């Protein structure tokens, strides 16, 4: 019997073949796979922070992180919990709540589509957390939608004044979107 200890390198992947050969004998092939190590880092994917979306619409890019081991290999099967603020400017995940847990895929990526709620504001923070890893923060802003209403401000109507004199209060209106958020511009 011949034995040779063999150690996987730092690169996850496979299967790959290691061959044992001896003169005059049939070669023997070993099918080996290097698996990822323990999760060591988690980072936000490009284009996911900062982002803005109009109220009640989905953000263009799902909130996504990549989990890697100490050798920079992607780690699959890590549960990542995404959490949004429970009130004010915020939004909902695909499960219609402000919290969702997603397992990383074979590329080490956990992604959660996110839709802005009806409150304009921000930036606010959505977090991604996984056991033993540093939390990742996403900076998001909900922007006002298209103007849907215009009303006169208090104290501007009715008014009266003497001829050739300025009215006491400037004429002013407030423009709002469908979510009752003020619309600038």
C-alpha positions, 0 to 999 in steps of 0.5 A: 500500500502506498499513501500520500497525505494531501492537503487542499489549497486555499481555493474552493472548487472542484471536483478536480482529479489527482492521479496516482501512476506507477510504471506498468500499472493502470493509473488511479484517479481521485476526485476531490473537491475543496469546500469553503471555510468558515464565513469570515467577511460579509460585504454589500454588493456594488450598486446596492448602497446608497440607493433611492426609489420613489415611494411605493416602488421597488428599489432598482437593485435588490439589497445584496451581500456576499459572504466569504471565507478567510481565503476569499472564497464564497460561502454558501448556506449562510443565513443573512437577516435583512432588517428595515426600520419599523416606522417612518421612511422604510419599506417591505421585503418580498414577504411583506414585512420589514425583516427577511432571512435569506441563505447565501447561494453557491456564489456566497450571495444573499439578495433581498428585493426591497420596495419603498413604503409610502413615506418619503424620507431618508437616508435611512438604514437597512441592516444585513446580519449573520452570525459571527460576521460584522453587520452590513448597512444599506443607506436608502432614501424614499423620494416623493412621487408625482404631484397629485394634489395642491391646497392653499396654505392656512392663513392665505385665504380668505384675506382682505386689504386696502386698495394698493396695499400688500396682503398680510400673508403671501399666497402659498400652496402645498403640493403633495404626492399620493402618499401625502408627502410634500413634493419639491420643484 
